[in-house]
Amino acid sequence: MTPHVQPGAYKDVVLFLATAGVVVPLFRRWKLSPILGFLGAGVFLGPYGLGALAQRTPWLSALTIDNPDEVAQLAEFGVVFLLFMIGLELSWERLRSLRRYVFGLGAAQVTLGLATTAGAAFALGQPPGAALAIGAALALSSTAIVMPILTEQKRQHSLAGRTTFSVLLFQDLAVAPILVTLTLLGRSGVSPAFTPNLLLAFAPAVLGVVGLLVVGRLVLRPMLRSVARAKSEELFVAACLLVVIGSGLVSALTGLSMALGAFIAGLLLAETEFRHEVEVTIEPFKGLLLGLFFLSIGIGLDLPLLVARPGEVLGAAVGLTLANGAVVFALSKLFRLRTRAAAEAALLLAGAGEFAFVILGQAMDQKLVDRTTGQALLVAATLSMVTIPVLAALGARIGGRKISPADLPEAQGEMPPEPRVLIAGYGRVGRLVGEMLRRHDISWVAVEQDARLVEAARRAGETLFYGDAARSDFLARCGLAEAPALVVTMDDPDGAEAIVAVARALRPDLTIVARARDARHAQRLYDLGATDAVPETVEASLQLSEALLVEIGVPMGLVIASIHERRDEFRKALNRPDALGGRTRARRPNRGANPGG
């Protein structure tokens, strides 16, 4: 017998999904970060919004979150998934090229920002341990808000954008040590002095990190390889979720944060052939869980504090924004950034970040910071985050809408990624295409859904990624935006057509050369936007004819000329508006000789 379903038990889930369905499209239309919408929705649906009115108007209780503690517990996975994606997008080359800004400017900003804010808190009467926790929480900026804004403004490759990313990257790396330190301070008391016992307490944390690295390196890649061979999309999704959540739980068992374990797992997968497919798989979960995280933050904000203590809360918000901006600007000038770029970076990084809620929440749980002060600071941090889009728009105006040559990555010592031809499918045809490109010193990268082919090619030193090239987000992560051309070598007609259609929609100017089964299939590929389609039956017939004519004594020059002439006739036939059943299509002018000939 089917158990009775209680609709009320799912009310919070429905409210969150409805909020996501309304907030994200609406805020994107307004060109604002959806995170601000989730924060506002949390306040609106929480106990200090409609919940306060529901006591007098009972029907409003249907529009309020009933179990904020359960929502907050699930929302913690938003930070876990965020740090996993940060680790997955990180590479040693990227760290090396940006090392001056990441480990120089970023480290200096975290150190000086923490010292400045902690010093101010100590001067205002906070104990040393509380001052340290407050300084650590408020010195960090918002990766989740700033990076999408930079992408929407197309300024992520400017000098200010690269500098901002570098500082945010070091801040994200610093979160795990900060959380570990606060945990150890909470266990040993409120004194922040680093005694031998406190240093010894780091031993389990260090062993936990080493264990994650060793076990992860031995287990993660073989596990995903085994799952990929099963060719089940659902199983691959389950495996990806297991990696994120499992690594987080293992990290928590060793006394570390779940976010640190997920970050280490992301780092271990960043150099594997599964990187882009895992990114595409995890991205929707990360987006939803981060939205739930900010929704829970809004639910927990004690807005009556703003009414009861407006001077204290607003003063803290303005103070931390000015302090963070001043620290970033001064350090940027010290690292010889131009004034405009330094000002833009300072405005982008002036607000507080999402980890303020994590750090202050942990500090309050461990009695390092009292609840009243912590809640006031959380409200102040939220107010500073709300101003980030406005500050970013002002920074873009100061920095200039156009990116000058001096702002380009190569002008700052970082070489941009080399454009590479994309090969979709790496069977016998794909391997031959790769060999020919290599002979002409043309860089390429291939994508393949057969895990065995990917594994064999990787062992041979080839650059391959496992994944479905018919997915637009996967192609984008493989570098389609910079690729000079796409070669589709798959023997699956439907798969080839899907890839051509997706690639043409993403890049109207892209050169697309596709393998076709026959003339009719080539016509469909042309209809979908292929620059050139090479029918197997036609090419096989032409090559047989060429071999036959040469063997029976026809001069080679005449044979080659006739073969090219016949190939052009086939192409012209495919280009006819009434070819193959009267279909019409809009296609760019013929580019000349068939590259497959």
Sequence and secondary structure as in RCSB ss.txt:
>XXXX:A:sequence
MTPHVQPGAYKDVVLFLATAGVVVPLFRRWKLSPILGFLGAGVFLGPYGLGALAQRTPWLSALTIDNPDEVAQLA
EFGVVFLLFMIGLELSWERLRSLRRYVFGLGAAQVTLGLATTAGAAFALGQPPGAALAIGAALALSSTAIVMPIL
TEQKRQHSLAGRTTFSVLLFQDLAVAPILVTLTLLGRSGVSPAFTPNLLLAFAPAVLGVVGLLVVGRLVLRPMLR
SVARAKSEELFVAACLLVVIGSGLVSALTGLSMALGAFIAGLLLAETEFRHEVEVTIEPFKGLLLGLFFLSIGIG
LDLPLLVARPGEVLGAAVGLTLANGAVVFALSKLFRLRTRAAAEAALLLAGAGEFAFVILGQAMDQKLVDRTTGQ
ALLVAATLSMVTIPVLAALGARIGGRKISPADLPEAQGEMPPEPRVLIAGYGRVGRLVGEMLRRHDISWVAVEQD
ARLVEAARRAGETLFYGDAARSDFLARCGLAEAPALVVTMDDPDGAEAIVAVARALRPDLTIVARARDARHAQRL
YDLGATDAVPETVEASLQLSEALLVEIGVPMGLVIASIHERRDEFRKALNRPDALGGRTRARRPNRGANPGG
>XXXX:A:secstr
      GGGGHHHHHHHHHHHHHHHHHHHTT  HHHHHHHHHHHHSTTTHHHHHTTSGGGGGGS S HHHHHHHH
HHHHHHHHHHHHHH  HHHHHHTHIIIIIIIHHHHHHHHHHHHHHHHHTT  HHHHHHHHHHHT   HHHHHHHH
HHHT TTSHHHHHHHHHHHHHHHHHHHHHHHHHHHHHH S     HHHHHHHHHHHHHHHHHHHHHHHHHHHHHH
HHHHTT HHHHHHHHHHHHHHHHHHHHHTTS HHHHHHHHHHHHTTSTTHHHHHHHHHHHHHHHHHHHHHHHHHH
  THHHHHSHHHHHHHHHHHHHHHHHHHHHHHHHTT  HHHHHHHHHHTSS  THHHHHHHHHHHTTSS HHHHH
HHHHHHHHHHHTHHHHHHHHHHHH SS  GGGSGGGGT       EEEE  SHHHHHHHHHHHHTT  EEEEES 
HHHHHHHHHTT  EEES TTSHHHHHHTTTTT SEEEE  S HHHHHHHHHHHHHH TT EEEEEESSHHHHHHH
HHHT SEEEEHHHHHHHHHHHHHHHHTT  HHHHHHHHHHHHHHHHHHHHSTTHHHH         SS TT 
